[in-house]
């Protein structure tokens, strides 16, 4: 059996090695357009910033090491220019010599990945405009930085790559501005959780111009002028386009293969395309979202590796299946961590799911052990079934651990109620006896049992300020004095039992504290005295971050959303 693979890196290189482990006699040829067949794609921004110092550390395997260990022919700087399913060949061009030839295959795997979106705007041919996808791109950016010592950079786009490049350039001392049309960074997060990322970026000196449209580029007196719609242009020594990626599927299209959303390659759960003996894997393919069942594009290394392995199994006569992707992800944002899995609230609304959510702000480990740091968690679930839909976590230590537990729970079909039952490891330096994941389950159980009703940031502006309801802040007087929501009165939770007579039992009570814990205690005190209560989910810390982010973006806050200081 002769197997030809188009593209290395995550999907292609993984598939090649797996095929060899399954079939010692197979002839395997990999054609890779770039000069590197297997490299740490996700580590590229950190080479630019000098965190990874040697470029050799980016290269996971070389053509020589692949041949020595696996007897796999890796042909770098070879571009496949055409696929001909009817005669089972591919057209190849040697980019070093210019030679063109055809290669026959028995089985073909397309692993061409995704390509950076290059907008059709004036000025994109300027020398100091860059994108980042390959090792060559990385070397080009780093060489420019080392040679020209730029003082400023503008990044168009605020996804994973954009944030990582922004951090690394900022650590090098550059003045960094992120410009993008969406009004938030990191699309997998909801706006309220992205607000924490915005705050961190701003605190480290990264300027954010969200909700702005780039209209082109032109050469300026000292660098490049970035032209913005309805705004004064920006000028920077270098510009990096990180607008996003699109499936690199032109070969599949020209070969007549079935295409899906945004031109992606349609595959079944065996990673088979619409053409016999042609498989596809990685960022170029359309997948099924594991939570919604909807068609999706998820450009992440983990899914690409799994798909390459599954394709390899089936190429070798097996029957492996890809169940879909949760889109689990994590990113370092300076000293902070942001992570998500499943769907966000925005997607739940768009797909018509009747959902609910909880926010909590637990410590990363036992509060009495030094060094614990607060994380903010958002867990989304279906109302009637309590099916876990998604989770987002922003914090410092332990974020990656909790998002992986929640992703595993989603995959296994564990309900939101069952989170309280998970038997998770505990020692004071690592967790609490009630792990944050367990705590989310306890909160959701309280909702299911009718012991907890909630209100959220988006509800605050519509709360009556005419005295018809009680707006209660259960924090200490000192916390209240440092900042509180307009219209909320202060009765600390520890004084509430003695001062309960000050409250009118005929009125609904809306309660807030710093994180949601003390207000829940106040809620339970009042509820058992006959009050109709609502607890603010996420607490003042979340509210302050969200409203502060809106103010930083220049938005006018509705009456009632102001923080009095």
N, C-alpha and C positions, 0 to 999 in steps of 0.2 A: 504494500500500500504506500502510495506517495501522497504526502500531505503538504500543501502549500498554505502558508499563513501570511496574510498581508497586515503588517504592523506588529511591532514588538510591545514593549512596556508592559502594562498590567495584564491585559487580556491575552495578547498574542504570546508573550514569553511564558506566561503561566501555562497556557495550553500546550505549547511546544514541549515543555519539560514533563507535563503530565502524560502526553502521548508517548513520550519515550519510556516513561516508567511502566506504561501499560503494554507497549509493543516495542520490543527491542529490535525488531526487523524493519520497522517502518522507515521510509525515507522522508525526512522532515526538512523543509526549506522555509526560512522566514525572510521576507523582503521588508526592509525598513528604510523609509525615505530619508530620515535623519542619519546622523553619524553615530547614534547611540541606540543600541537595541533594547537595553533594559536599564532604566535609570529611575532614581527616586523623584518622580514628578512632583510630589507634594513637598519635597525639600528644597525646590529651586529658589523660592524667595529667601530662604535662610542662607543660601550661598551668596546672594546679592548683599545681604547685611553682614556677612562675615561670621555668622554663627557657625556655619559649616565652612571651614577654611580651605580645604583642599578639594578641587573639582573631581578628583578621583573618587572621593567618598560618595559622590552622586551616582556613580556608575555601579550598579549592582552586579551586572555580568557583562562580559565583553564577547564578541564573536569567538575569540580564541578560547575563553573559559567555557563557553557553551559547547564548543566542539570537543574540547578535552574531556569534559564530564559526561555529556549527553550524546555526542556524535550528531549534533544538529547543525545544519548549515545556516549560518546567520549572515545574510548579505545586507550590510548597511550601505547607505547612499545608493539604494536601488529603489526606484519609484515604479510601482505598478500603475500602468496607464490605461489598462482595460481588462475587463473580465468577459470571457466568451463561454457561457454555460453550455452552448450546443456542442462545442468541441472540447470542452473541459480544459481550457488553457487560460493563462493570463499573459498579457503583454507587459514587458518590463523594460525600463530604461536605466542603464548604469549612469548615474549622475556624474561619476568621475571621468568616464571615457566617452560618454555620449552614445555608447552602443545600445541598440535595442534588440530584444529577442522575445520569444514566447516560451513559456514554461508549462508543461503538461501537469495536471493534477488528477488524483483519484478523489480526494476530498479537499475542500477549500474552506479556510476560515478567514473571514473579514474582521479585522480588529483595528480599524483605522482611527477609532477614537473620535474626539471632538476637536474642532478648530476654533481659535478665538474669533469672535465676531469683529470684523473689520468694517466699520461703518463707511457708507458711501458719502463722505463729507470732503469738502475742499481742504487741501493741506495735509492729507494723511501720508504723503510721500516725503515729508521732512525727515532729516537725518536723526533728529533726537526724539522721534516718536517710536515707541516700542510696544510689543505685546510679549506675553510670557506663556510659552507652552513647552518648548523643547530645551535641552541643555544648551544648544546653540544660542537660543534667545537669552538664556541666563548669562552666558559668557559675554554676549554682546552688551548687555546692560551693565554688568560688573566692570567690563573694560571701559565703558563710557564713564562710569562713576569714578574709577581710579584715575583715568587719564584727564578728565575735565573738571573734577572736583565740583560738581554742581551744588548750588546752594538751595535750590528749590525744585519741587516736582509737583505736577498735577496728575492725579489719577482719575480717569474716567471709569467709574464703576466701583461698587462697594460690596462685592461678593467675597468669597473666601480668598481668592488670589489677591484682590484689591486690598483687603484688610492686611494680609500678610506682607505684601510689598510695602504698604504704608508704614507698618510697624518697623520693618527693617530699614527703610530709608530714613525714618524719623530717628531711629537709634544711631544712624550714621551722622545725624545732625542736620539733615535737610529740613527745610520748611515744606511741609506736605499738606496738600489740599485734595480732598476727595469730592468730585462732582458727579452727580448722577440724577437721572430723571425721577426714579422712585423716591419717596420721602423717608425711607428708612434703609439702613444697611442690612445685609444678611436676610434675604427673602425667606428662608425657612423659619425665621422667628416671627412672632407677632410684634406689632409696633410697641406694645408695652414692655416686652422683654428686650427688644432691640434698643430701647431707651437706655438701658444699662450699658450697652456697647457704645452708644453715642457718647454717653457721659465719660466713659473710660478714654475713648479716642480724644475727646476734647481736653480732658485733664492732662493728656500727654502731648498736647500741642498740635494735634492733627486738626486742621480746619475742615469742617463739613459744610458743603453746599448741596443740600438735599432738595429735591424737587426742582432742579435746574437742568436745562437741556443744552448739551454741547452742539453747536451748529457748524463748527469747522476749526481750522488751525491756519495760522499764517506766521511767517517769520517776523520776529520783533527785533527791537534794537539790541537786546541782550540775550534773547532766547526765543521761545515759541509763545505766541499769543493764542490762548484758547478762547474761541469766540462762543459766547453764551447768548441764548435767546432772552431778550428783554433785560440784559444785565451788562455791566461793563466787562470787557474781556479780562482774563487773567493772564499773567505772563510768568513763565517758568523756564528753568534751564533744561528740563526734560519732561516729557509727557509719556505716561504709560496707559494704554487702552486695556482696561479689564472689564469691558462691558458685559462679557459673558461668553459662552461657547455655543456652538451649533454642531449637530452631527456631521461628521465628515463622510458623507454617504454618496458622493457623486459617482463613484465607481459602481456602486449597487444600482443607482438610478440608470446609468448608461447601459448596464447589463440587463435592464428590464425587471429587476427584483421589486417586489412589492414594498412600498414605502408607507410610513405612518406619520405621526404628528411631527411637524417641523422638519419633514424630510428624513426622519429616522428610518432605520431598516426594521421591517416587521419580522419578528421571529416567534416561534412557538416556545413552549416551556422547555423544549430540548435544545433550544438555540438554533433551530433549523430555519432557514429563510424559505422563501417561496420557490426557490430553484433546487432541484435535486442535488445532493452532495455538497451544498454550499451552506455553511454555518456562519453566524456572526455573533460577536460578543463585545461588551464594553460600552463606551460612551456613545457609539454610533447607533445603538439599537433602542427600540421602543420596548419598555418593560411594563409589567402590571404593578401598580402600587399595592402593597400587601394589605393595607388598611381599607382602602376604598374600592379596590378592584379596577380602578380607572387606568387608562393608558397613561404612561408617564415617561419623562426623560429624567434620569438620575445619574449625573456625571460624577461618580465617586469611585475611588480606587477599590474599595471593598467589593462592591457588586461586580466590577469588571473582572477582578481576580476569580470570583466564584463562577461567573459566567464562562470564563475561559476554561476553567476546570471541567464544568459540566459539558461544554462543547467537546472537549477532548475525550471525555468518557464516551459520549455518543458516537464520535468519529471512530472510536475503537470498538464499537459494537455494544456498548452498554446502554443503560436506560436511566440516565440521570435527569432530574427535572429542576428547573429554577422556579421557586414559588412566588417570586416577586420581591420588591425591595421596600424597606421601611424608610430609606433615606437617612439612616442614622449618621450623625456627623458631630465633630467636635473641632474647635479652633481655639488657638491661643491668641488672646488680644492683650498684648503686653504682659502684665502679670495676672491677668484674668482669664477665665475659661468660659466659653459659650458652647452649648451643646443642644442638640435636638434629635428627636426620633419620631417617626410617625407623621401625622398631619398636624398643621397648626389650626388655630381657631378660624382664620380666614378661609382656609380650605373646607373646613367643616361647614361653614355657612354656605359656601359656593355649591357644595354637593348636597345641600338640603338635609344634613344630619341634625337631628334633635339632640343637642349636646349640652353638657354642663362643664364647669371647670373649677379647680381649686388652685389657690396660690398658697405657698408656705415659705417661710424663711428660716430654716433650721441651721444649726451650726454643723460644720464639717465633721467634728468629732465631739466627744464629751466636753461640756463647757468648763469643767474643773481642770481639764488637762490643758496646759499652755498651748497657744498657737491656733486655736480653733477660729475659723472664719465663717461668716454667714454666706449662705447661698440662697438664691431665690429660685423656687421651682414652680412651674405651671404644668398641671396635669389636666388633660382634656379627656372626657369620656362620654359615651352615649347614655342618655338619660334612662331609658327603660331597661336596657340590657346591661348597663355598666361596663360595656366593652371599652377597653382602653383604646383611645384614638391617637394620642400623641403626648409628648412631653417636651418641655424646654427648661433648661437650667442655666443660670448665670451665677458664677461664683469663682472660687479659688481652688482650694484643695477638695478632692473627692467628687468633683463634678462628673468626671469621666466614668467613675465607678457607678454612680447612681443612674446616669443615662443608659449605661449598658445593662443594668438590672432592669430598667423599665423597657428597654428595647427587647430584651429577652422575654419579659412578661407579655408584651404585645405579640411577639412571634408565637409564643406558646399558647396564646388564647386565655391567659390568666386575666380575670376581670379586675376592674379597679377596686372592687370590694376585697378581693383576695390579696391585695398588696399588704394588708395588715397581717396576713398569715405567713408571709415569707420569712424563713428562718435564715437570717443574714448574720454574717460574722460580726463580732464586736470585741473591741479592746479600746480603752480610752484614747490612744493616739490616733485611732482610725475611724471610729464611729461612736454612736451612742447606743445604749441598750434598746432604745426605740430609734431605729435607723430612719433617716429622712423619707425613704421609700415607704416604710411602715407607717410613718406619720401621715403621708398622703392618703394611705388606705384608711386610717382612723378618721380623717376628715370626711372622706367620701362616705364611710359608713354612717357618720353622724347625719349627713344629708339624707341618705337612704332611710334612716330611722326617724326622720323628722325632727331631729334634735338640733339642726342647724339650718338657717336660711341666710342667704348671702346677698350682698350688693357689691358693685364693682366701680372702678374708676369712671367708666362711661355713664354710670347712673348718678354721679354726684351732682352734675350741673342741673339735673331735673328735680333734685330734692327740694321740697317746699322750705322757704325761709320765713314763712308767715306765722310760725308758732304752732301749726297744726300737727307737726311731728316733733319728736325730740331728737336732736343731733348731739350725740354724746362722744366725747373724747376721753378714753379711759386711761390715758398715760399720766405720768407725774406732772406736777405744775411746771417743773423745769423744762421737760420735753415740750409741753404745750406752749410755753413762752418762746421757745426757740423756733416755733413754726407750727401753724395749725390751719385747718380748712375753715374758710369763712362760714360763720353760723353755728359752728360746733362749740358746745359748752364743755368745760373740763370738770369731771368728777373722777379722780383716780380709782381704779378698781378696788384697791384696798380700803377705800372709804365708802364704797358704794352701799354696803349693807346698812351702814349708819345713816346714810343720806338718801335712802330710797324714797323717803316721804317727800322729797323735793320734786319727784317725777310724777306726772299724771298718767295713771294706768290706762286711760282711755286713748292715749296717743301711741302710735307706732314709734319704736326707738331704733335709730340707726347708730351703730356703735363702731368706733375705730380705735386702734392702738398703733403701736409702732410696727408690729409684724403680723398681727391677727390673733395672737395667743391670749393676751390679756383681755382683748375685746370679746373673745369667745367665752372666757371665764365670766366676764360681766354679763354677757348674753345669757349664760346658764343661770346666773343669779336672778336676773330679771324675769326670764321665761318661767321659772318656777314660782315666781310671785305673781304670775298672770299677765305679764307684759308681752306684747307682740313685737318681736325683735328681728333685726337684720344685722349680720356681722360683715364688716368690710373685709373682703378677701384680699390678702396681700399686705394690708396695713399701710400706715403713713409712709413708710420707706418706699414702697412701690409707687404710691400716689405722688410723692415728692419727686421721684425720678422721672415719671411720665410727664408731669406738668412742667418740671424744670426743662425737660427736653423740648417741649413745645415752645416754651419761652425762648430757649436758645435758638430755635428755628425761626423766631420772629412771629409766631402765631399769637393771635389775640385769644385769651382764655375766656370762656363763657362765665357769666356771673355765677359765683358759687364755687368755681374751681380755683380761685386764687388762694395762695397760701399767705396768711398773715404772719408777719415777722416783726 
